[in-house]
Amino acid sequence: MADLLDFSSRVIDSGVADAPVNRVTQELSELRDDLAIVESFSHSVVVDSGEGLIAFDTSAGNTGRAVVEEIARWRSQPVTHLMYTHGHADHVGGSREFAARWESPVVVGHSNVAHRFDRYERTNNWNLDINLRQFGGIRADLNLGLVTDDDDPAGDFAPASSERRWRSFLPKGTLRPTLEVDDHHSMTIGAVDIEAHHARGETDDHLWFWLPQSRTIMAGDFLIWNFPNAGNPQKVQRYPGEWAAALRAMAAMDPELIVPAHGLPITGTERIQRVLNDIASALEYLVSTVVNLMNDGATLDEIIHTVSLPADTLALPYLRPLYDEPEFVVHNVWRMYGGWWDKAPSRLKPAPDARLAEVLASMTGGPDALLTEAERQATANDLRVACHLADLAGWAAPDDPEVHQRRSAIYLLRRKSEPSLMAKGIFAAAAKESQAIVDANSGADTDKD
């Protein structure tokens, strides 16, 4: 117990994360006599109510069994209640393992969880591909690990795993809520009072839980020990303003312990309030600044390249942009208040990318000329421009292995330059996409021989 909370306090008080803070040990640690956490890809937090166990989140489908085994070693009582903070697969996918071990637990979740599960079923392959790309893969790479050592030298993310192996984004047998919550719900389970509070943040179905007797908050993904996942470029709308308001509401409770679903638990009211308010302030600044610029008539292009957060804010151990990042949140604020059009007239009804690339290539001397300039820009460290030119070359010559070999090299450079896992993953996927074209054409040449 002391080791985990002492480590958390030391990191926050010093401002230095000298060891991984997002840990995936698959091991259980007691935080109090009646409270434990299993640190998994998404943690499962367990409370002993005196009349059975209450689990807050279940971890993912491929980690749920290990979580269940740890809990069963901690207490002989059954898990009678599962509390979903939200319906993301890494938080609920392990529920099938809980059901296999303990019969018919009550499942508490927001009323939008069921809608999320329905959407996952309708868009299963889309979501599988999003996650593979987000973590650096493409459709053909069925056994891609979530993170490689190259992606994550600090060890701050999950070990290799693959939801693609399940062939279902939401694992088969995932339990649906049997008790649905809307805005607020109070319940007593054994000797434990629990208040469920709804707020939109990373998702529209998120609950955070307040245990008033012990002044404890189960925060779910409102706190992830990274910059908030409020901008993810491939996922549905996030809600950074409402996320900030939820953090302020948590801080106002004067909590003595907060337990997130990713990262370290935090103890001490002042310390918890500092963390929550710092994160809220960062989100509020992005929202207000973007909206003010929109009201002033700025384009999305102008806003993206104008709005940023101070380096010392992003250096805080619970705000490092190692997963999501502020630039992506700017996009989401624009999308929320301004729709999908970025105010560039040509992009309202654009030409096909391949047609535009074909015209520009013919004007500049062909795909080779575009790539030569792309490589020059990359050498000058303007990788944004380099990637635009590399894409144009690739679209103009979709089957040319030499073009795609050079495009792949530029995107690998871009990947290495980026801090956030989301950007790294998408740029790595672009490199692999071109490399697949190179490999396919190499195979075709071999067959001819």
N, C-alpha and C positions, 0 to 999 in steps of 0.2 A: 504493500500500500504506500508506504512512505517513499519508496524509490520513484514511483510514477508521478506522484503529486509533487515531490521535491524537485524532480527533474523539470516538470512543467513550470514551477515557480521560479526556478533558477533561470530558465530560458527567457521567461517574460521579464523578470527583474533585471537581467543583464542585457537583454536585447540581442543576445547571441545564441543561435541554434548550432551548438557544436556537435550535435548528433542528430540523426533523423527524428523528426517530430511526427511524421505520418508513418507509423509503424504497423507492420503486418506480421505479428508474431504467432498468431493463432493460439495465444496463451491467455489464461484468465488471471487477472489481478484483482484483489480485494481493495476497494476504495473506502469501505466501512464494513462493519460486521455484517450488515444486511445488504450490501451493494457491491457488485463486481462488474468488471468490464472484460470482454474478450476482444483483444485487438486483432481485427481481421481487415479485409479490404474495405468493408464497412463494418464498424464495430457493432457488437451486440452487448447491450447493458442490461444487467439482471438485478432485480430487487426481490428480496425475500419478504413476502407480505405476511408471513406467519400462517397463511392458509394456501400456500403454493407460491410459485415464482412468477414474476412479471418480466417479460423480456421486451426491451425497447429495440426494435429492428432485429433482423435475423441473419444479416450478411447475405452473401450471394449464393446462387445455386451450387457453385463448385466449392464453396467454403463453409456452407451451412452445416455439413455433417461434423466437421472438426469443431465448430462452435458448440453444437449440441453436446458433443462428447466432453468438452471442457466444462460446460454447465452441469452436466450430470455428475461429474467428478466433484464439483463444488458442493452440491446439495442433492439429497435423495428425493426431495419433493418434486412433483411435476411442474412444468410450466403451464399455468392455467390461462394466461393472457399474453397475447402478442400485441404490442403497441407499434404501429407503423408511423414513423415520422413523415414518410411520403412513399410514393409508389415506385421509385426507381428500382431497377432489378437488383442492384447490388445491396439494397436494403431489405427487400422482401423475398428474393429468390430462394433464400435458405428456409423459408417457412415450410416447405414440403418435408424437410428433414425434422423440423419440430413436430409436425403432425405425425410423422412416422414413429417418433419416440414417445410423444405424449398425446393422448387421444383428445380430439376436439377442443383445442384451446380457443377461447374467445379472441377474435381478431378485431382490434380497434383501429380505424383509419378514417381519413377524411372522405366525404361523399364523392369527391372527384377521383379517388383512387380507382374505382371501378371504371370510370370513363377512360382513365389512362390505360388500364389493362386492355380495354376494348380497342383503343387506338394502337397499342402495341401489336395486337393480333392483326389489325388491318394493314399495318406498315412494318411487318416483321422483317423482311429482307432489307428494307430501307434502314431500319435501326441497326441491324447487324453490320451493314456497310458503313454507317456513320461511326460506329465504335471501332471498327477495324481501321478506318481512315484516321480517326481521332488519335488512335494509339499507333499509327504508322503503317497500317496495312492496306491491302487492296483485296478485291473480291476473291482472287485466286489463292490468297495466303490464308489457308484455313487454320493453321496452327500457330498463328502469330501470337507472341507473348504481349501482355499489356504494356510492359515497359522492359527495355533492355538496359544493361549497365551503361551503355553510351547515352541513352536518353536520360538516365537518372543517376548520375554519379554520386549524389548525396544519399541515395537510398530512400527518397521521400515518398515513393509511390509503391504500387503493388508488385509482387513477384509475378513471373510469367504465368499467364493463364489465358484461356480463350473461351469466350461465350459462344463463338462460332461453332465450337464442338457440339454445343447443345442443339444446333440447327433451329433454335427458337430463342429470340431475344429475351423474352420472359420465360423462365424455366417452366416446363410442364409440371403441373401440380402446385403451382404457387397459390397460396390461400388468398381468397378475397375477404375483405372486411365483413364481419358479421354484425358489428356495431359501428354505424357510420356517424361521424361527427360533422357538424357544419362549422359554425363560428367558435363555439365554446361548449365544453361538456365537463362536468364534474362527476367523479365516481369515487367510491371507496372499495378497495379490494383488500380483504383482511384488515390489517392495521394501518394500511397506507391510503392516504387521500391523494388523489391525482386530479389535476386540472389540465385539460387539453385545450390549447389555444391555436386557432387557425390563423395563418398569415401567408400571403403569397410572397415568394422569394425566388429560390431556384426553381420552384414548381408552383402550380396553382392548388396543389393538394397537400401542402405541408402543414404539419402540426408540430408545435413544441410543447413539452409537458413540464408542468410546475408541480413539485411535491412540497407543499407548504410546511409540513411538519419538520422536514430536514433542510428546507430552503435550498432545494436542489432543482436544477433545470436539465432536462434532456433536450439538447438543442438540435439534434439531427444535423442537417447540412447548412443550417444558418451559421455555423462555425465550422470551418474545415482546415484551419491552420495553413491556409494559402489565401491568395486573393480570392474573393468570393466568385463562385461559378455563376456569375450574373451576365455573362456575355457570350457564352458558348456559340460559335458561329454556325454550328450544324444542327442545333436543337431548337425546340419551340421557344416562344417568348419567355424571357426571365423578367423579374420585377424588382429592379434594384432599389427604387424608392420605397416600396413596401417592405423590402428586406431590411432596409435601414430602420424603418419604423418598428419592425419586430425586435431588432436588436436593442433599440431604445426601451421598448416595453420590458424586455428581459432584464436590462440593467436596473430599471425602476423597481424591480422586485427585491432588490438588495440580496441577491443569491449568495450563498456561501460555498456552493459547488456547482459547476456547470460541466456536463459531460457531452461532448460532441460525438457525431458518428464517424468522423475522421479526425485524427490528431489526438492531442493529449487532453485529459480532464484538467480543469483549473480550479484551484481552491483560493478562498479569500475574497471578500466582497469588493474591496477596492481594486484588486488585481483584475477580477472578472469585469467590473464596470469599465476599467481602462481599456481592456481588449474590445469589449462590445462597442463602446463609444468610438474608439479609433476606427473600427471597421465601418460603423454607421456613418461617421464623418466623411470617410473616403467615398462611400457610395453617394451620399447626399451631395458632395461637391461635384461629382461627375454628372449627376442628374440635373442639378440646378444650372451648371455651366453650359451643358449641352442645350437645355431648354432656352436659356437666355440667348445663346447664339442663334438658335432657330428663330426665336422671336425677332432677332435683329436681321434676319434674312440670309444667314450664312448657308452655304451648301454643305452637304455631308462631307465632301472632299476637304473643305476648309476646316470643318469641325474636327475631323479625324486627325488632321495634322496640326491642330492648335491645342486641343485639350489633353492634359496629362496630369499626373500626380507627382509630388516631390519625391526625389530619390530616397530621402530618409523615411518617408512613409512606406515606400515599397520595400525598404530594408528591414522593417519590423518582422520578427519571426513568424507572426500570424497573418502577414499581408504580402508575403513574397509572391510575385506573379509567376509561379512555377507550374501552374495548371491553367487557369484562365488569366486574363490580363485586362487592364483598363481600356485599351483600344477597342477590344471586343464589346465591352460594356457600353462604350459610346455608340456603337452600331445598334445595340439593343434599345438604348434610350431613343435614338432616332426612329427606330422601327415602331416603338410604342406610341410615340407622339406624332410621327410624320409619315408613316406608311413605308412602302418599299422603294419608291422612286427617290433617287438621290439629287434631283434637280438639274442633272445634265440632260438637255433635250434629246441628244442622240441616243441616250440609254433608256428613253421611254419606250421606244419600239426599235430595238437595235437590230443591226444586220447580224446574220450568223457569224460566230467567231471565225469559222473557217474561211468564210468569204472575205471578211475584213483582212484576215491574215494573208490571204492569197493576193489581194490588191496591194497591201503594203510591201509584201515580199517582192512583187514584180517591180515596184517603184524603187526599192532600195538595193536590188541586185540579188534577190533570192534569199532563201532561208539561211544560207551560209553567212551572208552579210549581216542578217539580224543576229545570228549567234555570235559572230565575231564582235559586234558591238556589245552584246549581252556579256560576253566574257570580259571585255574591256571595262564595262561598268562594274562587274563583280570584283575585278581587281582593284578598282577605285573605291570599293566598299559601298557602292550604291546597289545593294542587292534587290531592292524594290524594283528599280528600273530594269535590272538584269532579268528578273523573273518575268516581267511583262514581255520583254523581247524574246525570251526563251519560249514562252507560251505561243507567241505569234509564229515563231519558227516551227514549233511542233504542230500547230494547227495547219500551217501551210504545207507541211510535209508529214502527214500523219503516219506514214509507213516507212519513213527513211531511218534506218538504224543509226547512221552517223549523226543525224540531227538529234535523235532522241538520246544517244549516248552523251552528247554535249549538254542537252537540256537536263538530263538526270544529274550530271555533275554540278550544274548550277544550283539545282534544288537541294543537293546534299550540302553544299556550302551554306545555303540559306537556313537549312535545318540546324546546322551547328551554331549559327549566329543567334538563334532565337532562345529566349528564356522559358517560355511557357510550353507545357506539354502539348497543348492543343495546336499551337503553331508548328511545333516540331513534328507532330504526327501528320498533319496535313501536308507539310512540305516533304516529309519522308515518303508519304503515299504518292506524291507527284513524281518523285525520283523513281520509285518502284514501278509506277505506271509506264514511264519511258523505258526503264530497263526491261520490262516485260516485252515491249515492242522490239528492242534490240535482240533479246533472247529468241523471240519467235522468228525473226528474220534470219538469225544465225542458224536456227534449226532447219529452216526452209532451204538454206544454201547447202547444208550438210546432206539433206535428203536428195538434192539434185545430184550431188557427187556419188 
